[in-house]
């Protein structure tokens, strides 16, 4: 994982990363699962010009909730 210190991000990138993370979590909750280990290492950021996408990975730690 690359760590960036003292780097400012364009707000659009922050929005894309947050939106992708929330979309993945919303899907998991819709199918009655909880990820259980959300952290930067479990987010995959795909950067192919001209777009960027963020997806939640490492679903092995997810747990079923409810009946």
N, C-alpha and C positions, 0 to 999 in steps of 0.2 A: 504494500500500500504506500502510495506517495503522500507524504505529509507536507503541507504548505504552511509555513509560518510567515506572518506579516504580509499576507497576500490578500488583496481585496478581490471579491468575486462580483461579477456583474449581477445585479439583482435578478435578471432573467434566468441565470443558471441556478441560483438558489431556489427560485420558484419551480423550475423544472425538476430539480432533485426532490424537493418537498412534495410536489404534486405526484411524482412517480411513486414515492414511498407511501403516501397516503392511499393512492389507487391500489397498490399491492395489498396493503393492510385491509382496505375496504373489501377487496375480493376474498381474502382469507376469512374475515368475519362473516361475510355472506354465506360461505360454505361451512360456517361454525367451527373455525379453527383460529388459534392464537399463535403468532409466530414464536414468541418466547425468548428471542435473542436479537432484538433490533440493535444494531450498532453499525458504524461506518463500514466495517469489514464485510457486512452482509448486504451491502448495497452495490449493485453492479451498474456502473455508469458507462454507457455506450456512447462514444463520440465519433460519429461518422458525418463528415460534412455533407450537407449543411444542417444536420439535426443532431440533437442530443437526447438521450432517453435514460431514465433511471429505473431499475427493477430490483425488487426484493429477492434475495437468494438465500440459500442455506435453510431450506424448509424442513430439514431433518429434526429441528428442534421445535417444530410446531406441535400443538396439542389440540385434540378435539374438545369442544366445549358443549355443554348441554346434552339433552337426550338424543 
